[in-house]
């Protein structure tokens, strides 16, 4: 098997999670990294086992020895960087979500969708978490056809990032884009349908209210609800709270249909679990058939090595296994640019609905 050489753009928290997981994938290495923050670039190069630090983004993407690129830069860089790659040296790319942050990016997105000659894979790590993957695979059969789908995330506030870029809607797309396009992607995947209407309510209740950055006040939200009607007749709801880090489970998914209910409970990052409480919770699925009545629970354990490699319960590793196959020409991207675009569009519609108080038709 020929060794694949990757280039990494963006060496912050998520970039380093990609590095730790790529290191576990056979036949793949990160050969070069770029980040405008020198300290982060040095840390990433060391983590990658001696990758070359490249001084500029253009220098990195012009290198002929890289088989693929991984983009883990701030959200508002994703679309400009994809376009620059398309104009310079197109090759397979795994780009972190969201693929864009404003309606102004739509024209550029259409251009990429029509003409990019290599695979583009949008990073949706939640699809590949073992408990959520099992939930996705079983939901329709267990419920007899999902008619109601709820995703609840109760978690910690936004973490500190370089330049505090994740505090501002202009750079993130807003909380329903930055944090929640993962969940809208899951809804589309589980229901096999597209939303036709979105109504949302959200705001900033607790977090970041007293923060100031160069006299600017963060406008990112910390909680909200989103209701969605899907073309196939199902309904879905997202509940987000980012001041609930004391929760036993961070994500809880529930699907209900005429035959029964399926639940999935996933803890947050194990590094945040207090040691004095003993071992962290194990993800689990709970099947509740209508007949015979009575829940049936089973645990979905995750390998300790994968838990140590990142905050996404193994999802980043399984995603990279599949991306490497796409780079080698053995598979197609499972999360396309179109998938990423639709998830982002739902998030932007939710932001607009919450601000206007009106339902948004898609």
N, C-alpha and C positions, 0 to 999 in steps of 0.2 A: 504493500500500500504506500503510495507516494505521500510524503508529508505535505500537508496544506499549510501555507503561511498566511496568517491574517495580519491586518493592520487595525489598530484600535484608535478610534477618535473619541476623546473624552475619558479621563482617567479618575473620575470621582468615585463616589460610592457605588453606583451601578456599574460603571466601567470596571471597577475592581472585582465586583461579583462576576461579571462576564469572564474576567481573567481566571479566577479560581475555578470556574466551571469548565472553561475551555481546556484547562490543564488536565482535566479528568477524561477528556474525549480522546480516544486513540487516533493517532495520525494527524493531529492538529496542534499547531503552536502559534502564539502571537509573536511575530518577528519584529514588529515596529509599533511604536505608540506615539501619539501626539496629544498634548494638552497645553494650553497657554499658561497654566500654572506650573511652574518648573518643579515644585515640590511634589505635586501629584504625578507628574510625568515620571519623575525618578522613582517614586514608590511603585508605580505600575510596572516600570521596566524591571525592577527588582522582583516583583511578584511574578512576572512572566518568565523569570529565569534568565534574565539578561537580554531582554528585547532592546532594540536600538531606539533611542529617543530622537524623534524627527522634529526639527524646529518649527515647521509650519504645516498647516493642513494641506496646502498645495503640494509641498514636497512629499508628503505621505501618499497622497492619491496618485501622484505621477510615477511612483515606483513600479517598475515592471515585474518585480519578484513577488508581489502579493497576490494571492489567489482570491481573497475576499476581504471585505471591510466590515467592521462592527462600529456602529455609530451610537455612542452613549453620551452625547453632549447635551446641553440644556435644550429644552423643547423647541425654542424659537430658532435653533440652528439646524434642525433636522431637514426641513425642506430646502433651504439654501445649500446645504451641504450635499444633499442628493442631486440637486441640479448641477452643482459644480462637478460632481463625479461623472454625471451623464455627459457633460461637455468635455471632460478631460480624458478619462480612461474608464469606461464602464466595466464593471465586474460585479459578481454577486455581493449583495449588501444585506446585512441584518441591521435594521434601524430600530432603535427604541421607540416605543409609543410616547406621545402621539406623533403621527407623521406630519401634522401641521397644526397651527394654533389659531388661524383666523380664516375667514371667508375669502380674504384676498389671495390665499394660497391655492384656491381651487383650480384656477387656470393652469398653474404650473403643475399641479397634481395630474391633471388630465394629460398634459404633455408626457409626463413620466409613464403614466399607465399605457399610453398608446405606443411609445417608441423605445423604451429601455430594453436593451438586448440581452440582459442577464437577469437572474432571479433577484427580486427584492422581497425580503422576509420581514414582516413587521413583528417586533418582539412583543408577544402577549404571553408572558410567563405563566399566568394563571391557568391557561388551557392545559398546561403540562404538569401541574401539581398532581401527584398520584391520586389523592382523594377527590379532587375536582374532576380529573379525567375520568375516574370511575363513575362519578355522579353524572357527568355528561353522557357517558356510554349507557347508563342504566335508566335515565330519567323517563324516557318515553315508554319503554316497556313496562317499568314498574308502575307507572301512574295510569297506564292505559291511554296515554296521550296527554301531555302537559297542557292544562288550561290556565293555571296560575303559577307564576314563578316569582320568587322573592329572593333577593340577595341583600344581605345585611353585612356591613362592615363597621365594626366598632373597634377603633384602633387609637394609636398614639398620634400626636400632632405631626405636621410636616417637620422633618429634620432640618438642621442647618446645612446649607450648601454654599459653595463659593459664590461670593457676590450676592447672596440672598436672592438669587433669581427666582426661586420657587415661592416667593412671597407675593408675586405680582401677576395679575391676570394677563397682562400684555405679553409676558414671556412664557407663561404656562398654558394659556388657553382658558384658564379658569379651573376650579376644582373639579367640576363635572367632566372636564376634558383630561386634565393632568392625572387625577386619581381614579376616575371612574370609567374611562373608555375601555379598560380591561373588562369591566363588568357588562358593559353594553355589548362588547364582543362575545362574551359568554352567553348572553341572552339570545343573540342571533344564532349562535352555534347550537344551543340546546333546543330552541324552538324551530330551527330550520325555516325561519321566516324573517321578514323585515318589518320594523315598526312603521306605523302610518301616522301616529300621533303621540306627542310627548307633552306632559305637563309636569312642572317641577316647582319646588319651593326650597330655598336655601339661603344661607347667610353666614355671617361671622358673629358667633355668640360668645366665645370664650378665648380662643387662641389669637395671638399676634396683635391684640388690640392696643397694647402699650408699646409695641415695637416701632422704631423709627430708623430709616435708612436714608442718609443724605436728605433728611427732612421729608421723606416720602413715607406714608403709612401703608402697610400691607393691605391689599384689598382681596386677598385669597379667602375663600369661605372655609368654614370648618365643620359644617353639617348640612344635611338636606335630604329631601325625598324626591324621587323621580318616578312618575307613573307612565307606562307605555302601553299602547294598544298595538297589537301586531296584526299584519294582514291575514294571517291564518286564523284569527279569532282569539288567540291567547292574550292574556294580560300579564304584565310584569311590573315589579316594583323594586326600586333600589332604596335602601336606607343607609345613609352614611353618617357616622359620628366620629370625629377626630379628637375627642377629649374623653375617650373611654378605654384608655390603655390598661385599666384594671380588669378587663374582660378575660374570661378563661379561653374563649375562642374569638379570634379576630374576624373570620369570615364564617357566615352561616347561610347556606343556600337551601331553599325549600321549593320543591316542585310538587304540585297536586293535580290529580286528574281523576277520572271516574273510577279507576281501580284502586287508588291509594295515594300515599304520600311518600316522598323520598327526601331525606334531609342529609346535608353534608356539613360537618363542623370542622373547621381548620384553625389551629392556633396560630398566633403571630410568630415572629422570629424568635427562635429559642434563646438567642443572646439577651433578649429583654425579659425572659422569665426569671423571677426572683429565686435564687438558689435555695433560700430558706423554705420555700414551698415544696421542695422535692423535685422529682423529674417533671419536665414540662408535659402538658397534655399531648395525647396522641390523636391525630385526626381520625374521624369516624364517620360512617354512613349509618343512617337509621331508616329502615323500611317500615312503614306503617300501612299495611293493607286494610282495606275496608272490611274484608271478610277472608279469613277470620281476623277479628280485631285483636291487635296486640303488636307493639313495636319489636323489631328485630334489629339489634345493633351489631356492627362489626367494625373493628379497628382497621385502619389503613396506615401501618407504620412506614416511616421513611428512613432510609439509610442514614446513619449518623454522619457519614462523610459528606453527604449532600446537604444536610442541615448546617454543617460547619462552613460549607462553600458559599452560602448566601441566605437571603431573607425570604426566599420564595418556595420553601418546602420542596426543593428538588426540581422545581419547574424549569429553572434556567439551564440545568444540566440536560434534561430530556429535550428541551428546545434545541440546544446546540448539537446534540446527536443528530437530530433531523436536519438541521441547517447544513451540517457537514455533508450529509448525503445529497442535499440539493446542490451544494458547491461542486461535488464530484459528478454531477449529472445523473445521479441514481434515483432522484426523486424531484418532485415539484414543491415549491413553497406551500406550506399548509396555511399560512396566514399571509395572504397576498396584500399588495398595496391597496387593492379595492376593499378588502376587509378592514384594514387599518383606517382607510378614509371614511368608511361608513360608521365605524365606532366613534371616530372623532366628530363626524357630523351630528351624531346623536347627542354627544356631550355638548356641542355648541348650541344645539336646539334646546337642551335642558337649561343651559345658562340663560338663553334668551327668554325662555318661558318663565323662569324664576324671577327675572327682572321685570317682565311685563305683566305677570300675573295671568297670562293667557296661554291656552294650549297652542302648540305649534304643530302644524301638519307637515309631514315629511313626504 
